[in-house]
Amino acid sequence: MLEDLSKIAGTEPAKLSESIFAVGSPLLTLGPCEVILADCKDYEEDRHVFSVSQIEELGFSHFYEKQKELFEALEAYGSKQASYFAALLVTDVNTQNSLLLISAPPEFLATITYPNRAANLFELNNVVSRKKQLVPYLLDRLHKINASIS
């Protein structure tokens, strides 16, 4: 279908696909704070409050363009909520891989075992579900921190 539509539109299939998905791209249509709040869930575990937001994109190029502003928005949201950490999961719908941008204390960041790609940024291959994959992992990391303090 994409081939037929691209002929009608007079463009390459990849460019048409990118244009279609760009319309619904939170990174292109929302400001950094709005991105964080678009699909944000707050949690409380072991007396720690934290938040995990998630967006879906077609690739990560727009994320890298806005990474600094998104991190600042995460920090502001976490501070406002008095959160132990605030995280944003950016999922590439094509590859079914994600990036995790997280504002957290260094001792928590040190427990994350996914590949670190930059300061406060981790690559989560084959992770697409906040509820089934990411939150249980983060809870495990939080329990690890709590066990080391006790």
Secondary structure as a PSIPRED ss2 file (coil, helix, strand):
# PSIPRED VFORMAT (PSIPRED V4.0)

   1 M C   1.000  0.000  0.000
   2 L H   0.000  1.000  0.000
   3 E H   0.000  1.000  0.000
   4 D H   0.000  1.000  0.000
   5 L H   0.000  1.000  0.000
   6 S H   0.000  1.000  0.000
   7 K H   0.000  1.000  0.000
   8 I H   0.000  1.000  0.000
   9 A H   0.000  1.000  0.000
  10 G C   1.000  0.000  0.000
  11 T C   1.000  0.000  0.000
  12 E C   1.000  0.000  0.000
  13 P H   0.000  1.000  0.000
  14 A H   0.000  1.000  0.000
  15 K H   0.000  1.000  0.000
  16 L H   0.000  1.000  0.000
  17 S H   0.000  1.000  0.000
  18 E H   0.000  1.000  0.000
  19 S H   0.000  1.000  0.000
  20 I H   0.000  1.000  0.000
  21 F H   0.000  1.000  0.000
  22 A H   0.000  1.000  0.000
  23 V H   0.000  1.000  0.000
  24 G C   1.000  0.000  0.000
  25 S C   1.000  0.000  0.000
  26 P H   0.000  1.000  0.000
  27 L H   0.000  1.000  0.000
  28 L H   0.000  1.000  0.000
  29 T H   0.000  1.000  0.000
  30 L C   1.000  0.000  0.000
  31 G C   1.000  0.000  0.000
  32 P H   0.000  1.000  0.000
  33 C H   0.000  1.000  0.000
  34 E H   0.000  1.000  0.000
  35 V H   0.000  1.000  0.000
  36 I H   0.000  1.000  0.000
  37 L H   0.000  1.000  0.000
  38 A H   0.000  1.000  0.000
  39 D C   1.000  0.000  0.000
  40 C E   0.000  0.000  1.000
  41 K E   0.000  0.000  1.000
  42 D E   0.000  0.000  1.000
  43 Y E   0.000  0.000  1.000
  44 E E   0.000  0.000  1.000
  45 E E   0.000  0.000  1.000
  46 D C   1.000  0.000  0.000
  47 R C   1.000  0.000  0.000
  48 H E   0.000  0.000  1.000
  49 V E   0.000  0.000  1.000
  50 F E   0.000  0.000  1.000
  51 S E   0.000  0.000  1.000
  52 V E   0.000  0.000  1.000
  53 S E   0.000  0.000  1.000
  54 Q E   0.000  0.000  1.000
  55 I E   0.000  0.000  1.000
  56 E E   0.000  0.000  1.000
  57 E E   0.000  0.000  1.000
  58 L C   1.000  0.000  0.000
  59 G C   1.000  0.000  0.000
  60 F C   1.000  0.000  0.000
  61 S H   0.000  1.000  0.000
  62 H H   0.000  1.000  0.000
  63 F H   0.000  1.000  0.000
  64 Y H   0.000  1.000  0.000
  65 E H   0.000  1.000  0.000
  66 K H   0.000  1.000  0.000
  67 Q H   0.000  1.000  0.000
  68 K H   0.000  1.000  0.000
  69 E H   0.000  1.000  0.000
  70 L H   0.000  1.000  0.000
  71 F H   0.000  1.000  0.000
  72 E H   0.000  1.000  0.000
  73 A H   0.000  1.000  0.000
  74 L H   0.000  1.000  0.000
  75 E H   0.000  1.000  0.000
  76 A H   0.000  1.000  0.000
  77 Y H   0.000  1.000  0.000
  78 G H   0.000  1.000  0.000
  79 S H   0.000  1.000  0.000
  80 K H   0.000  1.000  0.000
  81 Q H   0.000  1.000  0.000
  82 A C   1.000  0.000  0.000
  83 S C   1.000  0.000  0.000
  84 Y C   1.000  0.000  0.000
  85 F E   0.000  0.000  1.000
  86 A E   0.000  0.000  1.000
  87 A E   0.000  0.000  1.000
  88 L E   0.000  0.000  1.000
  89 L E   0.000  0.000  1.000
  90 V E   0.000  0.000  1.000
  91 T E   0.000  0.000  1.000
  92 D E   0.000  0.000  1.000
  93 V C   1.000  0.000  0.000
  94 N C   1.000  0.000  0.000
  95 T C   1.000  0.000  0.000
  96 Q C   1.000  0.000  0.000
  97 N E   0.000  0.000  1.000
  98 S E   0.000  0.000  1.000
  99 L E   0.000  0.000  1.000
 100 L E   0.000  0.000  1.000
 101 L E   0.000  0.000  1.000
 102 I E   0.000  0.000  1.000
 103 S E   0.000  0.000  1.000
 104 A C   1.000  0.000  0.000
 105 P C   1.000  0.000  0.000
 106 P H   0.000  1.000  0.000
 107 E H   0.000  1.000  0.000
 108 F H   0.000  1.000  0.000
 109 L H   0.000  1.000  0.000
 110 A C   1.000  0.000  0.000
 111 T C   1.000  0.000  0.000
 112 I C   1.000  0.000  0.000
 113 T C   1.000  0.000  0.000
 114 Y C   1.000  0.000  0.000
 115 P C   1.000  0.000  0.000
 116 N E   0.000  0.000  1.000
 117 R E   0.000  0.000  1.000
 118 A E   0.000  0.000  1.000
 119 A C   1.000  0.000  0.000
 120 N C   1.000  0.000  0.000
 121 L E   0.000  0.000  1.000
 122 F E   0.000  0.000  1.000
 123 E E   0.000  0.000  1.000
 124 L E   0.000  0.000  1.000
 125 N C   1.000  0.000  0.000
 126 N C   1.000  0.000  0.000
 127 V C   1.000  0.000  0.000
 128 V C   1.000  0.000  0.000
 129 S C   1.000  0.000  0.000
 130 R H   0.000  1.000  0.000
 131 K H   0.000  1.000  0.000
 132 K H   0.000  1.000  0.000
 133 Q H   0.000  1.000  0.000
 134 L H   0.000  1.000  0.000
 135 V H   0.000  1.000  0.000
 136 P H   0.000  1.000  0.000
 137 Y H   0.000  1.000  0.000
 138 L H   0.000  1.000  0.000
 139 L H   0.000  1.000  0.000
 140 D H   0.000  1.000  0.000
 141 R H   0.000  1.000  0.000
 142 L H   0.000  1.000  0.000
 143 H H   0.000  1.000  0.000
 144 K H   0.000  1.000  0.000
 145 I H   0.000  1.000  0.000
 146 N H   0.000  1.000  0.000
 147 A H   0.000  1.000  0.000
 148 S H   0.000  1.000  0.000
 149 I H   0.000  1.000  0.000
 150 S C   1.000  0.000  0.000
